[in-house]
Amino acid sequence: SCFFLHPQPVNIIILIKTDLNAEKIKNYKVTVQINIDRSVTIDEVIDYDIDSTIKHGIYRDIPLKIYENENKKGEFLKMNFIKKDKRPENYKSETYKGGVAYRIGSPKKSLDKRIHKYEINYTVFNAINEHNGIYQLYFNVLPQFWEVPIEKADITVKLSKDMKIDKKEIEKLEIYTGKKGEQGDNYVITSGEGTIKIRSKESFPENNGMTIMLNLKTDKLQITFKEKMKLFYYEKPVIVLGSAILIFLIVYGLITWIIVGRDPEKRTVIPEFRISENITPIEAAYINGERKSEKLLNIGIMSLLSKGYIIIEDKKSDGENVKYFLNQEKSHTEKKIELKEDEKEILSALSTGDDIFRNGFSLYRAMSNISKKLKRTYEKEIFINNRKYLFPFRYGLTIIIFLSVISNGIGTALGIFETMILFLICFIFTLIYSTISRIIDGIIKNKIIYKTFLTGVILFVCLGSGLIPFYMTLTVFIFYFIYQKIIGRYTEEGLRKKEYLIGMQMYIKTAEENKIEKFNDITQLISYFKSMLPFSLALGLTNEAINLMEKSVILSGFG
């Protein structure tokens, strides 16, 4: 029985060991190009032998150095491309505290059971440290995270733009192999014409890799102004793009304000005594900023009262049991010729009998129609809001917010293509937000609280990305709100009506007796103040109008 029991476990162990080692990297070729902007461009060609039909791809973690000292810049990278079998391959990236992790492949697509050639090309910025004219590269060229053996590795270190590394320029070259922290010697340095070539002596077991430390004393890495600007953009896209956007918005805002945002020339406003026939009390209230339907309805009722279409009954004269009735005789015989459209609509919504306000739905519908008409008239004939010119501000603000969120000093740098994609995403987002914003503005009554809350949330998110993104976003917000206030303009007709209402306010508020109009006929005085009271209510000056009426009665000799 022992003869049959012992071989079985042995066979199982052999099978497991064989299966684990079947998946491997046949060859790992790395080219490290040192650029004059002191970044390094890495090209990794990995011959990965797949021995499983359920594998969808590979993982590649790229560690980056982070420094607590603000004077020493941390590394960040730009992924140039990833290919599989000479074709572009799908990948997803995720930034973590110590670098960027890439998941290469599609979860919907399994790999063939064969050798696949992966090529990963990326640039690491701030990878070269300089001190006293010596440039140091310390880089993990063969990462230790691979959980499969690497049969062969070839490393090439070179300079960019066909420049060559002179042997005299190499101050120090140290190579470490093995697991993290070990200092093995699984390498051979071979001669290369102007390059440093390193290859493995034997295969690397799982979780074994290679790190090089190279000190170069050379004058070939003198960074140009152009390279400095490019590096600064890669490192601080929020500052570069944010500043460019801010300058553009200031110029754009100034030009558009000059062309479409300036009001017509203002006239000198004087106290206005006359009652205009071209503006109704409800329209006056709307121009003066009133938007609440119930207050507009009160003004309309007051106007109908002043014209005699509504009669008040107060039998006890105590102001507590007041009843309102429609003046049926006036409404039918005169056919409401003297009434404006908004007054007619309110009158038609009132009920006959003891309670003229009992049909609440009719009044609500009438005021809804009046409000819509007032809004259309106001935006077309009185005040052009020019909100369509706000889109670049919203677009620029969206770009800065997105940049603030995705760039935290570590991770992937934005190249031209990535920037264009970002601009496109922000454009689509801004279009969607503008549409939603119009819908929300129509629903939410207290827009100030809503906009303040939204602004606070956005600024809080940007503050989490750093002070620079926060201040940049805050500055654009300030310009946005200022521009929103000044880009709208009054039409010629609208400004004249606004000036008329200001003049009426000045007259109602006047306290100087020599500026108060006198009346020769008590009937004229009563008629004038009956017409004025709805306007005083529309302008929020009812008490002042009553005081003015009392003074007029006395000055006219009727008191």
GIWO-V781170 format. One record per residue. N is the residue number from 1. RES is the residue in one small letter. PHI is phi in radians with two decimals (* if undefined). PSI is psi in whole degrees, -180 to 180 (999 if undefined). BURIAL is + if it has 16 or more other C-alpha atoms within 10 Angstrom, else -. Layout:
((N | RES | PHI | PSI | BURIAL) (N | RES | PHI | PSI | BURIAL))
This chain:
((1 | s | * | -35 | -) (2 | c | -1.10 | -33 | -) (3 | f | -1.08 | -35 | -) (4 | f | -1.52 | -25 | -) (5 | l | -1.37 | -40 | -) (6 | h | -1.23 | -43 | -) (7 | p | -1.11 | -30 | -) (8 | q | -1.06 | -50 | -) (9 | p | -1.08 | -37 | -) (10 | v | -1.06 | -44 | -) (11 | n | -1.11 | -38 | -) (12 | i | -1.13 | -45 | -) (13 | i | -1.05 | -43 | -) (14 | i | -1.11 | -41 | -) (15 | l | -1.15 | -42 | -) (16 | i | -1.13 | -45 | -) (17 | k | -1.09 | -42 | -) (18 | t | -1.13 | -41 | -) (19 | d | -1.16 | -39 | -) (20 | l | -1.15 | -39 | -) (21 | n | -1.52 | -4 | -) (22 | a | -1.20 | -36 | -) (23 | e | -1.52 | 127 | +) (24 | k | -2.79 | 169 | +) (25 | i | -1.77 | 116 | +) (26 | k | -1.26 | -41 | +) (27 | n | -2.60 | 136 | +) (28 | y | -2.18 | 104 | +) (29 | k | -1.89 | 124 | +) (30 | v | -2.17 | 129 | +) (31 | t | -1.99 | 121 | +) (32 | v | -1.87 | 112 | +) (33 | q | -1.83 | 119 | +) (34 | i | -1.53 | 119 | +) (35 | n | -1.66 | 160 | +) (36 | i | -1.24 | -16 | +) (37 | d | -1.52 | 12 | +) (38 | r | 1.19 | 23 | +) (39 | s | -1.74 | 169 | +) (40 | v | -2.23 | 135 | +) (41 | t | -1.79 | 122 | +) (42 | i | -1.86 | 131 | +) (43 | d | -2.12 | 113 | +) (44 | e | -1.89 | 125 | +) (45 | v | -2.01 | 115 | +) (46 | i | -2.06 | 118 | +) (47 | d | -1.59 | 99 | +) (48 | y | -1.78 | 119 | +) (49 | d | -1.57 | 108 | +) (50 | i | -1.56 | 129 | +) (51 | d | -2.20 | 33 | +) (52 | s | -2.56 | 132 | -) (53 | t | -1.44 | -4 | -) (54 | i | -1.81 | 5 | -) (55 | k | -1.50 | 135 | +) (56 | h | -1.83 | -16 | +) (57 | g | 3.00 | -160 | +) (58 | i | -2.29 | 164 | -) (59 | y | -1.92 | 144 | -) (60 | r | -2.43 | 110 | -) (61 | d | -1.63 | 130 | +) (62 | i | -2.01 | 106 | +) (63 | p | -1.27 | 147 | +) (64 | l | -2.27 | 144 | +) (65 | k | -1.39 | 132 | -) (66 | i | -2.09 | 135 | +) (67 | y | -2.02 | 135 | -) (68 | e | -1.28 | -29 | -) (69 | n | -1.27 | 120 | -) (70 | e | -1.18 | -22 | -) (71 | n | -1.31 | -15 | -) (72 | k | -1.93 | 119 | -) (73 | k | -1.36 | 137 | +) (74 | g | -1.39 | 164 | +) (75 | e | -1.44 | 151 | +) (76 | f | -2.61 | 159 | +) (77 | l | -2.24 | 162 | +) (78 | k | -2.21 | 118 | +) (79 | m | -1.37 | 120 | +) (80 | n | -1.46 | -50 | -) (81 | f | -2.93 | 160 | -) (82 | i | -2.33 | 129 | +) (83 | k | -2.20 | 154 | +) (84 | k | -2.29 | 122 | +) (85 | d | 0.94 | 45 | -) (86 | k | 1.23 | 11 | -) (87 | r | -2.12 | 145 | -) (88 | p | -0.96 | 137 | -) (89 | e | -2.05 | 146 | +) (90 | n | -1.21 | 146 | -) (91 | y | -2.73 | 158 | +) (92 | k | -2.23 | 144 | -) (93 | s | -2.08 | 153 | +) (94 | e | -2.52 | 124 | -) (95 | t | -1.47 | 133 | -) (96 | y | -2.19 | 178 | -) (97 | k | -1.05 | -34 | -) (98 | g | -1.81 | 9 | -) (99 | g | 2.76 | -151 | +) (100 | v | -2.27 | 132 | +) (101 | a | -1.84 | 134 | +) (102 | y | -2.03 | 130 | +) (103 | r | -1.86 | 109 | +) (104 | i | -1.77 | 124 | +) (105 | g | 2.15 | 174 | +) (106 | s | -1.97 | 131 | +) (107 | p | -1.16 | -14 | -) (108 | k | -1.63 | -4 | -) (109 | k | -2.27 | 124 | -) (110 | s | -1.55 | 152 | -) (111 | l | -1.51 | 148 | +) (112 | d | -1.21 | 154 | -) (113 | k | -1.47 | 83 | -) (114 | r | -2.91 | -173 | -) (115 | i | -1.48 | 125 | +) (116 | h | -1.95 | 137 | +) (117 | k | -1.75 | 113 | +) (118 | y | -1.76 | 139 | +) (119 | e | -2.20 | 122 | +) (120 | i | -2.07 | 119 | +) (121 | n | -2.14 | 122 | +) (122 | y | -2.61 | 162 | +) (123 | t | -2.10 | 130 | +) (124 | v | -1.85 | 121 | +) (125 | f | -1.62 | 153 | +) (126 | n | 1.06 | 30 | +) (127 | a | -1.46 | -20 | +) (128 | i | -1.84 | 124 | +) (129 | n | -1.73 | 139 | +) (130 | e | -2.06 | 136 | -) (131 | h | -2.62 | 119 | -) (132 | n | 0.94 | 42 | -) (133 | g | 1.40 | 4 | -) (134 | i | -1.89 | 129 | +) (135 | y | -1.84 | 124 | +) (136 | q | -1.95 | 131 | +) (137 | l | -1.98 | 121 | +) (138 | y | -2.17 | 108 | +) (139 | f | -2.51 | 140 | +) (140 | n | -1.51 | 86 | +) (141 | v | -1.27 | -27 | +) (142 | l | -2.21 | 99 | +) (143 | p | -1.16 | 150 | +) (144 | q | -1.53 | 1 | +) (145 | f | -1.45 | -10 | +) (146 | w | -1.12 | 126 | +) (147 | e | -1.69 | 20 | -) (148 | v | -2.26 | 154 | +) (149 | p | -1.23 | 153 | +) (150 | i | -1.99 | 112 | +) (151 | e | -1.23 | -36 | +) (152 | k | -2.61 | 142 | +) (153 | a | -2.38 | 136 | +) (154 | d | -2.25 | 125 | +) (155 | i | -2.08 | 134 | +) (156 | t | -2.21 | 129 | +) (157 | v | -1.99 | 128 | +) (158 | k | -2.57 | 170 | +) (159 | l | -1.70 | 159 | +) (160 | s | -1.39 | 170 | -) (161 | k | 0.98 | 40 | -) (162 | d | 1.04 | 17 | -) (163 | m | -1.34 | 152 | -) (164 | k | -1.96 | 148 | -) (165 | i | -1.55 | 116 | +) (166 | d | -1.41 | 141 | -) (167 | k | -1.00 | -33 | -) (168 | k | -1.20 | -20 | -) (169 | e | -1.41 | -15 | -) (170 | i | -1.45 | 102 | +) (171 | e | -1.31 | -41 | -) (172 | k | -2.74 | 142 | -) (173 | l | -2.43 | 116 | -) (174 | e | -2.16 | 140 | -) (175 | i | -2.27 | 132 | +) (176 | y | -2.16 | 133 | +) (177 | t | -2.20 | 166 | +) (178 | g | 1.91 | -161 | +) (179 | k | -1.30 | 170 | +) (180 | k | -1.01 | 125 | +) (181 | g | 1.66 | -15 | -) (182 | e | -1.45 | 160 | -) (183 | q | -2.24 | 64 | -) (184 | g | -1.32 | 179 | -) (185 | d | -2.27 | 39 | -) (186 | n | -1.43 | 65 | +) (187 | y | -2.79 | 159 | +) (188 | v | -2.41 | 129 | -) (189 | i | -1.59 | 122 | -) (190 | t | -1.90 | 158 | -) (191 | s | -1.25 | 140 | -) (192 | g | -2.45 | 144 | -) (193 | e | -1.37 | 99 | -) (194 | g | 1.32 | 9 | -) (195 | t | -2.32 | 169 | +) (196 | i | -1.96 | 123 | +) (197 | k | -2.03 | 133 | +) (198 | i | -2.30 | 137 | +) (199 | r | -2.36 | 160 | +) (200 | s | -1.41 | 147 | +) (201 | k | -1.42 | -33 | -) (202 | e | -2.60 | 177 | -) (203 | s | -1.22 | 155 | +) (204 | f | -1.72 | 127 | +) (205 | p | -1.19 | 176 | +) (206 | e | -0.99 | 144 | +) (207 | n | 1.05 | 28 | +) (208 | n | -1.99 | 147 | +) (209 | g | -2.68 | -161 | +) (210 | m | -2.51 | 137 | +) (211 | t | -2.22 | 138 | +) (212 | i | -2.07 | 148 | +) (213 | m | -2.23 | 115 | -) (214 | l | -2.17 | 126 | +) (215 | n | -1.89 | 123 | +) (216 | l | -2.04 | 130 | +) (217 | k | -1.86 | 100 | +) (218 | t | -2.62 | 160 | +) (219 | d | -1.88 | 15 | -) (220 | k | -1.51 | -7 | -) (221 | l | -1.91 | 39 | +) (222 | q | -1.40 | 112 | -) (223 | i | -1.32 | 134 | -) (224 | t | -1.51 | 166 | -) (225 | f | -1.09 | -41 | -) (226 | k | -1.05 | -43 | -) (227 | e | -1.18 | -35 | -) (228 | k | -1.10 | -43 | -) (229 | m | -1.14 | -42 | -) (230 | k | -1.12 | -43 | +) (231 | l | -1.13 | -40 | +) (232 | f | -1.12 | -38 | -) (233 | y | -1.14 | -45 | +) (234 | y | -1.09 | -37 | +) (235 | e | -1.41 | -39 | +) (236 | k | -2.27 | 66 | +) (237 | p | -1.10 | -27 | +) (238 | v | -1.12 | -42 | +) (239 | i | -1.20 | -48 | +) (240 | v | -1.16 | -58 | +) (241 | l | -1.18 | -38 | +) (242 | g | -1.07 | -44 | +) (243 | s | -1.12 | -43 | -) (244 | a | -1.09 | -43 | -) (245 | i | -1.13 | -41 | +) (246 | l | -1.10 | -45 | +) (247 | i | -1.10 | -44 | -) (248 | f | -1.06 | -44 | -) (249 | l | -1.15 | -36 | +) (250 | i | -1.13 | -48 | -) (251 | v | -1.12 | -46 | -) (252 | y | -1.04 | -45 | -) (253 | g | -1.09 | -42 | +) (254 | l | -1.15 | -45 | -) (255 | i | -1.13 | -47 | -) (256 | t | -1.16 | -34 | -) (257 | w | -1.15 | -42 | +) (258 | i | -1.11 | -40 | -) (259 | i | -1.37 | -48 | -) (260 | v | -2.13 | -8 | -) (261 | g | -1.81 | -9 | +) (262 | r | -1.44 | 136 | -) (263 | d | -1.24 | 157 | +) (264 | p | -1.06 | 166 | -) (265 | e | -1.12 | 130 | -) (266 | k | -1.41 | 150 | -) (267 | r | -1.84 | 163 | -) (268 | t | -1.21 | 126 | -) (269 | v | -1.63 | 129 | -) (270 | i | -2.14 | 159 | -) (271 | p | -0.94 | 133 | +) (272 | e | -1.91 | 117 | +) (273 | f | -1.58 | -38 | +) (274 | r | -1.24 | 154 | -) (275 | i | -1.71 | 120 | -) (276 | s | -1.32 | 143 | -) (277 | e | -1.58 | -10 | -) (278 | n | -1.67 | 1 | -) (279 | i | -2.50 | 135 | -) (280 | t | -1.62 | 160 | +) (281 | p | -1.00 | -39 | +) (282 | i | -1.14 | -43 | +) (283 | e | -1.12 | -38 | +) (284 | a | -1.06 | -42 | +) (285 | a | -1.12 | -41 | +) (286 | y | -1.14 | -44 | +) (287 | i | -1.10 | -33 | +) (288 | n | -1.38 | -2 | -) (289 | g | 1.89 | 1 | -) (290 | e | -1.39 | 130 | +) (291 | r | -2.20 | -8 | -) (292 | k | -1.36 | 127 | -) (293 | s | -1.08 | -39 | +) (294 | e | -1.13 | -36 | -) (295 | k | -1.29 | -38 | -) (296 | l | -1.11 | -37 | +) (297 | l | -1.12 | -43 | +) (298 | n | -1.03 | -40 | -) (299 | i | -1.17 | -40 | +) (300 | g | -1.11 | -41 | +) (301 | i | -1.11 | -43 | +) (302 | m | -1.07 | -38 | +) (303 | s | -1.14 | -42 | +) (304 | l | -1.17 | -36 | +) (305 | l | -1.10 | -45 | +) (306 | s | -1.13 | -27 | +) (307 | k | -1.69 | 2 | +) (308 | g | 1.47 | 13 | -) (309 | y | -1.49 | -17 | +) (310 | i | -2.16 | 136 | +) (311 | i | -1.96 | 137 | -) (312 | i | -1.76 | 137 | -) (313 | e | -2.16 | 121 | -) (314 | d | -2.35 | 85 | -) (315 | k | -1.09 | -39 | -) (316 | k | -1.55 | -9 | -) (317 | s | 1.00 | 33 | -) (318 | d | -1.89 | -1 | -) (319 | g | 1.29 | 5 | -) (320 | e | -1.81 | -29 | -) (321 | n | -2.00 | 53 | -) (322 | v | -1.43 | 136 | -) (323 | k | -2.15 | 146 | -) (324 | y | -2.01 | 134 | +) (325 | f | -2.27 | 152 | +) (326 | l | -1.41 | 137 | +) (327 | n | -1.42 | 90 | -) (328 | q | -1.06 | -39 | -) (329 | e | -1.10 | -46 | -) (330 | k | -1.19 | -40 | -) (331 | s | -1.11 | -37 | +) (332 | h | -1.61 | -41 | -) (333 | t | -1.27 | -42 | -) (334 | e | -1.55 | -5 | -) (335 | k | 0.94 | 28 | -) (336 | k | 0.98 | 35 | +) (337 | i | -1.09 | -39 | -) (338 | e | -1.38 | -7 | -) (339 | l | -1.48 | 146 | +) (340 | k | -1.48 | 171 | -) (341 | e | -1.05 | -44 | -) (342 | d | -1.16 | -36 | +) (343 | e | -1.21 | -38 | +) (344 | k | -1.09 | -40 | +) (345 | e | -1.17 | -38 | +) (346 | i | -1.18 | -42 | +) (347 | l | -1.07 | -40 | +) (348 | s | -1.23 | -20 | -) (349 | a | -1.53 | -13 | +) (350 | l | -1.38 | 152 | +) (351 | s | -1.74 | 156 | +) (352 | t | -1.46 | 165 | -) (353 | g | 1.74 | -161 | -) (354 | d | -1.26 | -29 | -) (355 | d | -2.12 | 95 | -) (356 | i | -1.28 | -12 | +) (357 | f | -1.79 | 12 | +) (358 | r | -1.23 | -27 | -) (359 | n | -1.53 | 80 | -) (360 | g | -1.10 | -35 | -) (361 | f | -1.14 | -42 | -) (362 | s | -1.10 | -41 | +) (363 | l | -1.14 | -42 | +) (364 | y | -1.08 | -45 | +) (365 | r | -1.13 | -40 | -) (366 | a | -1.10 | -45 | +) (367 | m | -1.21 | -33 | +) (368 | s | -1.12 | -43 | -) (369 | n | -1.15 | -43 | -) (370 | i | -1.09 | -43 | +) (371 | s | -1.07 | -42 | +) (372 | k | -1.13 | -43 | -) (373 | k | -1.14 | -42 | -) (374 | l | -1.06 | -42 | +) (375 | k | -1.10 | -46 | +) (376 | r | -1.10 | -46 | -) (377 | t | -1.12 | -43 | -) (378 | y | -1.08 | -46 | +) (379 | e | -1.32 | -19 | +) (380 | k | -1.72 | -39 | -) (381 | e | -1.96 | -22 | -) (382 | i | -1.85 | -56 | +) (383 | f | -2.41 | 117 | +) (384 | i | -1.57 | 112 | +) (385 | n | -1.32 | -21 | +) (386 | n | 0.95 | 36 | +) (387 | r | -1.16 | -22 | -) (388 | k | -1.09 | -22 | -) (389 | y | -1.43 | -4 | +) (390 | l | -1.40 | -15 | +) (391 | f | -0.99 | -46 | -) (392 | p | -1.01 | -35 | +) (393 | f | -1.15 | -45 | +) (394 | r | -1.12 | -40 | +) (395 | y | -1.13 | -48 | +) (396 | g | -1.09 | -40 | +) (397 | l | -1.12 | -40 | +) (398 | t | -1.10 | -42 | +) (399 | i | -1.06 | -46 | +) (400 | i | -1.12 | -40 | +) (401 | i | -1.12 | -46 | +) (402 | f | -1.06 | -44 | +) (403 | l | -1.07 | -41 | +) (404 | s | -1.07 | -39 | +) (405 | v | -1.30 | -41 | +) (406 | i | -1.55 | -14 | +) (407 | s | -2.07 | 105 | +) (408 | n | -2.01 | 27 | +) (409 | g | 1.52 | -9 | +) (410 | i | -2.49 | 146 | +) (411 | g | 2.19 | -148 | +) (412 | t | -1.62 | 140 | +) (413 | a | -1.47 | 153 | +) (414 | l | -1.64 | 117 | +) (415 | g | -1.54 | -172 | +) (416 | i | -1.10 | -46 | -) (417 | f | -1.11 | -46 | -) (418 | e | -1.10 | -37 | -) (419 | t | -1.13 | -42 | +) (420 | m | -1.11 | -41 | -) (421 | i | -1.09 | -43 | -) (422 | l | -1.05 | -45 | -) (423 | f | -1.07 | -40 | +) (424 | l | -1.15 | -46 | -) (425 | i | -1.06 | -44 | -) (426 | c | -1.15 | -35 | +) (427 | f | -1.10 | -48 | +) (428 | i | -1.11 | -44 | -) (429 | f | -1.06 | -41 | +) (430 | t | -1.15 | -40 | +) (431 | l | -1.06 | -46 | -) (432 | i | -1.12 | -45 | -) (433 | y | -1.08 | -41 | -) (434 | s | -1.07 | -40 | +) (435 | t | -1.16 | -48 | -) (436 | i | -1.11 | -39 | -) (437 | s | -1.07 | -40 | -) (438 | r | -1.13 | -38 | -) (439 | i | -1.18 | -45 | -) (440 | i | -1.12 | -40 | -) (441 | d | -1.05 | -31 | -) (442 | g | -1.37 | -17 | -) (443 | i | -1.74 | -48 | -) (444 | i | -1.35 | 129 | -) (445 | k | -1.41 | -48 | -) (446 | n | -1.59 | 86 | -) (447 | k | -1.25 | -27 | -) (448 | i | -1.12 | -46 | -) (449 | i | -1.11 | -43 | -) (450 | y | -1.06 | -48 | -) (451 | k | -1.21 | -35 | -) (452 | t | -1.13 | -43 | -) (453 | f | -1.10 | -46 | -) (454 | l | -1.09 | -44 | -) (455 | t | -1.08 | -43 | -) (456 | g | -1.08 | -42 | -) (457 | v | -1.09 | -46 | -) (458 | i | -1.09 | -45 | -) (459 | l | -1.14 | -36 | +) (460 | f | -1.12 | -42 | -) (461 | v | -1.10 | -43 | -) (462 | c | -1.17 | -34 | +) (463 | l | -1.11 | -33 | +) (464 | g | -1.14 | -20 | -) (465 | s | -1.60 | -7 | +) (466 | g | 2.28 | 166 | -) (467 | l | -1.20 | -37 | -) (468 | i | -1.10 | -51 | +) (469 | p | -1.02 | -37 | +) (470 | f | -1.11 | -51 | +) (471 | y | -1.16 | -36 | -) (472 | m | -1.11 | -47 | +) (473 | t | -1.14 | -42 | +) (474 | l | -1.07 | -42 | +) (475 | t | -1.08 | -45 | -) (476 | v | -1.13 | -40 | +) (477 | f | -1.02 | -45 | +) (478 | i | -1.06 | -47 | -) (479 | f | -1.10 | -37 | +) (480 | y | -1.09 | -47 | +) (481 | f | -1.19 | -37 | -) (482 | i | -1.13 | -47 | -) (483 | y | -1.09 | -39 | +) (484 | q | -1.06 | -33 | +) (485 | k | -1.36 | -37 | -) (486 | i | -1.68 | -17 | -) (487 | i | -1.30 | -29 | +) (488 | g | -1.22 | 148 | +) (489 | r | -2.49 | 152 | +) (490 | y | -1.40 | 146 | +) (491 | t | -1.36 | 171 | +) (492 | e | -1.02 | -47 | +) (493 | e | -1.12 | -42 | -) (494 | g | -1.11 | -41 | +) (495 | l | -1.18 | -38 | +) (496 | r | -1.13 | -39 | +) (497 | k | -1.17 | -41 | +) (498 | k | -1.08 | -44 | +) (499 | e | -1.14 | -37 | +) (500 | y | -1.07 | -45 | +) (501 | l | -1.16 | -37 | +) (502 | i | -1.12 | -41 | +) (503 | g | -1.10 | -39 | +) (504 | m | -1.13 | -41 | +) (505 | q | -1.03 | -43 | +) (506 | m | -1.08 | -41 | +) (507 | y | -1.21 | -43 | +) (508 | i | -1.10 | -35 | +) (509 | k | -1.44 | -10 | +) (510 | t | -1.08 | 142 | +) (511 | a | -2.06 | -3 | -) (512 | e | -1.54 | 122 | -) (513 | e | -1.09 | -33 | -) (514 | n | -1.27 | -8 | -) (515 | k | -1.82 | -1 | -) (516 | i | -1.59 | 129 | +) (517 | e | -1.17 | 140 | -) (518 | k | -1.80 | 149 | +) (519 | f | -2.02 | 139 | +) (520 | n | -1.57 | -17 | -) (521 | d | -2.25 | 129 | -) (522 | i | -1.08 | -32 | -) (523 | t | -1.12 | -41 | -) (524 | q | -1.10 | -42 | -) (525 | l | -1.06 | -47 | +) (526 | i | -1.12 | -45 | -) (527 | s | -1.07 | -41 | -) (528 | y | -1.11 | -48 | +) (529 | f | -1.30 | -25 | +) (530 | k | -1.12 | -38 | +) (531 | s | -1.29 | -31 | +) (532 | m | -1.35 | -34 | +) (533 | l | -0.95 | -44 | +) (534 | p | -1.06 | -35 | +) (535 | f | -1.23 | -38 | +) (536 | s | -1.13 | -37 | +) (537 | l | -1.16 | -39 | +) (538 | a | -1.12 | -32 | +) (539 | l | -1.67 | 3 | +) (540 | g | 1.24 | 32 | -) (541 | l | -2.24 | 39 | +) (542 | t | -1.08 | -48 | +) (543 | n | -1.10 | -41 | -) (544 | e | -1.12 | -37 | +) (545 | a | -1.16 | -39 | +) (546 | i | -1.13 | -42 | -) (547 | n | -1.09 | -41 | -) (548 | l | -1.10 | -41 | +) (549 | m | -1.09 | -43 | +) (550 | e | -1.06 | -42 | -) (551 | k | -1.15 | -39 | +) (552 | s | -1.14 | -39 | +) (553 | v | -1.05 | -45 | +) (554 | i | -1.19 | -47 | -) (555 | l | -1.18 | -29 | +) (556 | s | -1.46 | -3 | +) (557 | g | 1.43 | 22 | -) (558 | f | -1.81 | -1 | -) (559 | g | -1.71 | 999 | -))
